[in-house]
Amino acid sequence: MGMGDATRRRRVHAALQRALSGVTLPSEDYTTIRTWVNEELPQLQAAGYTSYVVFGSYRGEYHRSLRIAQYELAKPTTATAVVLGVAYSILLWLAAGVAVPTWLALIGADRLAVPWLDPSVLAGLLIYGIVLGAAHWLFG
């Protein structure tokens, strides 16, 4: 066993201690879990991707904790939410650039060029999109 294997085994042992803190397991179960993780860990890591394994029970507090962790891991990043908000704003700006002049022409008001793509409207919609994306990320 090389030095890297020993370090990896210590890290796995420490991670299991953190994951299973407060849980009483028979020594055999703990040894079985540790052995499985040590044997399967190389298959769970590949070319820049790491799979995360969550050990837990589906009873009582553990079920709730597992659901909270699952929700937090599945939550999109702030950047994703903001980029989607900005994309939504640009689409809204383009749609309004056609819809507003068409509507004004239908009701007989002042005519605007089609498409009417005013940069100040885009600026306001971008602020709206950023706030919308951030709020969706925060309050999901």
PyMOL commands that set and color helices and strands:
alter all, ss='L'
color gray80, all
select helices_A, chain A and resi 3-19+27-44+60-74+78-106+119-139
alter helices_A, ss='H'
color red, helices_A
select strands_A, chain A and resi 45-46+49-50
alter strands_A, ss='S'
color yellow, strands_A
deselect
rebuild
show_as cartoon
